[in-house]
Amino acid sequence: MPDNKTLFERLDQNIKNKINKYVDLAIEFNTTHNIFARSNREEVFSKDILDCLPVLEHIYENKSVMDLGSGGGFPGIVIGISKPKNKIYLVESSRKKVYFLKNTINTLELNNIEVINKTLIQKNNLGSFDYITTRAFANIKKTLNITKNNIHKGSKYLLLKGKMEKIEDEIETTNTKQLSYEIIKLDGKNGERNLVIIKSNE
């Protein structure tokens, strides 16, 4: 897979402009509300924006995405900007972060993104999605457990994770008999990064 900077350069100019505007909004909001530990736009761009881009390579057009624990919008907002034909649902429990997400969606006119201000529980009625994404969320077992109501036969999990050793430990404690998984090593300029793709065997 190309490095993350190359993935960014390949994006349409309009998408790149919106992503840059998103970074500006995030930095501006963060100065007063402290939604993530970043001090400047270069840090947000390199550690957050670029970190999310590999997910885009695995999402087909016109498919639905549920981004779980969206926080400041990584990767959910990045996906929504880059994939305007996809419907993106951002699940976030923090009101402060939800306010930022909704403000960003309105400012950038991201009509394909919807925010769900909830703590996801296993017996939820949100329906099913084609993709479920997370970044810096829960371990794999918890993610699979609380989204049992949100997958169908063709659903895929796209989980941005850190160290391979920890991922292997998490998978070991998960019942993978009905699931198949793939671990893709990513551009690790800011530390070890991997993308875990999980889908049903059925």
TORDREN-733773 format. One line per 4 residues: number of its first residue (from 1); their letters; for each residue x, y negated, z of C-alpha. Coordinates in Angstrom, 1 decimal, decimal comma. Example, Ala and Ser with C-alpha at 12.3 -4.5 7.8 and 13.67 -1.06 7.14 Angstrom:
BEGIN
1	AS	12,3/4,5/7,8; 13,7/1,1/7,1
END
This chain:
BEGIN
1	MPDN	0,0/0,0/0,0; 1,3/-3,5/-0,8; 2,4/-5,7/2,1; -0,1/-8,0/3,7
5	KTLF	1,2/-11,2/2,1; 0,8/-9,6/-1,3; -2,8/-8,6/-0,4; -3,5/-12,2/0,4
9	ERLD	-2,0/-13,6/-2,8; -4,1/-11,2/-4,8; -7,3/-12,8/-3,5; -9,4/-15,2/-5,5
13	QNIK	-8,4/-18,9/-4,9; -11,9/-19,7/-3,5; -11,6/-16,9/-1,0; -8,1/-18,0/0,0
17	NKIN	-9,4/-21,6/0,5; -12,3/-20,3/2,8; -9,9/-18,1/4,8; -7,6/-21,2/5,4
21	KYVD	-10,6/-23,2/6,4; -11,6/-20,4/8,8; -8,2/-20,5/10,4; -8,5/-24,3/10,9
25	LAIE	-11,9/-23,8/12,5; -10,6/-21,1/14,8; -7,6/-23,2/16,0; -9,8/-26,2/16,5
29	FNTT	-12,4/-24,2/18,6; -9,6/-22,4/20,5; -8,1/-25,6/21,8; -11,2/-26,2/24,0
33	HNIF	-12,7/-22,7/24,4; -9,7/-20,4/24,5; -11,2/-17,4/22,6; -7,9/-15,9/21,7
37	ARSN	-4,2/-16,2/22,6; -2,8/-18,1/19,7; -1,0/-21,4/19,7; -1,0/-22,5/16,0
41	REEV	-2,4/-21,8/12,6; 0,7/-19,9/11,4; 0,3/-17,5/14,3; -3,4/-16,9/13,6
45	FSKD	-2,6/-16,4/9,9; 0,3/-14,0/10,3; -1,0/-12,0/13,4; -4,8/-12,0/12,7
49	ILDC	-5,7/-12,8/9,1; -2,9/-10,8/7,4; -3,4/-8,0/9,9; -7,0/-7,6/8,7
53	LPVL	-6,5/-7,5/5,0; -5,7/-3,8/4,5; -9,3/-3,0/5,5; -10,5/-4,7/2,4
57	EHIY	-8,9/-2,1/0,2; -11,3/0,5/1,5; -14,6/-1,3/1,3; -16,7/-1,0/-1,8
61	ENKS	-19,0/-3,7/-3,0; -22,7/-3,9/-2,0; -22,1/-1,7/1,1; -23,0/-2,7/4,7
65	VMDL	-20,4/-3,2/7,4; -20,8/-3,3/11,2; -17,9/-5,0/12,9; -17,9/-3,9/16,5
69	GSGG	-16,6/-6,3/19,1; -15,9/-9,1/16,6; -14,4/-11,5/19,0; -13,1/-14,5/16,9
73	GFPG	-14,1/-12,7/13,7; -11,2/-10,4/13,0; -11,8/-8,5/10,8; -15,6/-9,2/10,4
77	IVIG	-15,4/-12,8/9,1; -12,3/-12,0/6,9; -14,3/-9,2/5,3; -17,4/-11,4/4,9
81	ISKP	-15,4/-14,1/3,2; -13,5/-11,7/0,9; -16,5/-9,5/0,1; -19,4/-11,8/-0,6
85	KNKI	-21,5/-9,0/-2,1; -21,4/-7,0/1,1; -23,7/-7,5/4,1; -21,7/-7,9/7,3
89	YLVE	-23,0/-7,5/10,8; -20,9/-8,9/13,6; -21,6/-7,3/17,0; -20,3/-9,4/19,9
93	SSRK	-21,5/-9,7/23,5; -19,7/-13,0/24,5; -21,9/-16,0/24,0; -18,9/-18,3/23,6
97	KVYF	-17,5/-16,1/20,8; -21,0/-15,8/19,2; -21,3/-19,6/19,1; -18,0/-19,8/17,3
101	LKNT	-19,0/-17,0/14,8; -22,3/-18,6/14,0; -20,7/-22,1/13,6; -18,1/-20,6/11,3
105	INTL	-20,8/-18,8/9,2; -22,8/-22,0/8,9; -19,8/-24,2/8,1; -18,4/-21,9/5,4
109	ELNN	-21,9/-21,0/4,1; -21,3/-17,3/4,6; -24,9/-16,1/3,9; -23,8/-12,4/3,8
113	IEVI	-22,9/-12,4/7,5; -25,2/-11,9/10,5; -24,3/-12,1/14,2; -25,8/-9,6/16,7
117	NKTL	-25,3/-10,9/20,3; -25,4/-7,6/22,1; -23,3/-5,1/24,0; -23,6/-2,0/21,9
121	IQKN	-25,0/1,0/23,7; -25,3/4,6/22,3; -29,1/4,5/22,1; -29,3/1,3/20,0
125	NLGS	-31,8/0,7/17,2; -29,6/-1,4/14,9; -29,8/1,2/12,1; -27,1/2,8/10,1
129	FDYI	-24,2/1,2/8,2; -21,8/2,3/5,4; -18,7/1,2/7,3; -17,9/0,5/11,0
133	TTRA	-14,9/-1,6/11,6; -13,0/-2,5/14,8; -9,8/-4,2/15,9; -8,5/-4,3/19,4
137	FANI	-11,7/-2,7/20,6; -12,3/0,6/22,5; -10,5/3,9/22,1; -11,6/6,2/19,3
141	KKTL	-13,8/8,5/21,4; -15,8/5,6/22,9; -16,2/4,0/19,4; -17,6/7,2/18,0
145	NITK	-19,9/7,8/21,0; -21,6/4,4/21,0; -22,1/4,4/17,3; -23,8/7,8/16,9
149	NNIH	-27,1/6,0/15,9; -25,3/3,8/13,4; -23,9/6,3/10,9; -25,3/8,3/8,0
153	KGSK	-23,7/11,2/6,0; -21,5/8,9/4,0; -20,4/6,4/6,7; -16,8/5,7/7,3
157	YLLL	-14,9/4,2/10,3; -12,1/1,8/9,5; -10,3/1,2/12,8; -7,3/-1,1/13,0
161	KGKM	-5,0/0,3/15,7; -1,5/0,0/17,1; 1,0/2,7/17,9; 0,8/6,1/16,2
165	EKIE	1,5/7,9/19,5; -1,6/6,3/21,2; -3,8/7,0/18,2; -2,8/10,7/18,3
169	DEIE	-3,6/10,9/22,0; -7,0/9,3/21,3; -7,8/11,7/18,5; -6,7/14,7/20,6
173	TTNT	-9,5/13,8/23,2; -12,1/13,5/20,4; -14,2/16,4/19,0; -13,0/16,2/15,4
177	KQLS	-14,7/19,5/14,2; -17,3/17,5/12,4; -15,0/14,8/11,4; -12,0/14,3/9,1
181	YEII	-9,5/11,5/9,7; -6,6/9,8/7,9; -4,0/7,5/9,4; -2,4/4,9/7,1
185	KLDG	0,7/3,2/8,2; 0,5/-0,6/7,6; 2,8/-3,6/7,2; 4,2/-3,8/10,8
189	KNGE	6,0/-7,2/10,9; 4,1/-8,0/14,1; 4,5/-4,6/15,7; 3,4/-1,1/14,7
193	RNLV	0,0/-1,1/12,9; -2,1/1,7/11,5; -5,5/2,0/9,9; -7,5/5,0/11,1
197	IIKS	-10,2/6,2/8,6; -12,7/8,6/10,0; -15,7/10,2/8,1; -18,0/13,1/8,5
201	NE	-17,1/16,5/7,1; -20,7/17,3/6,4
END
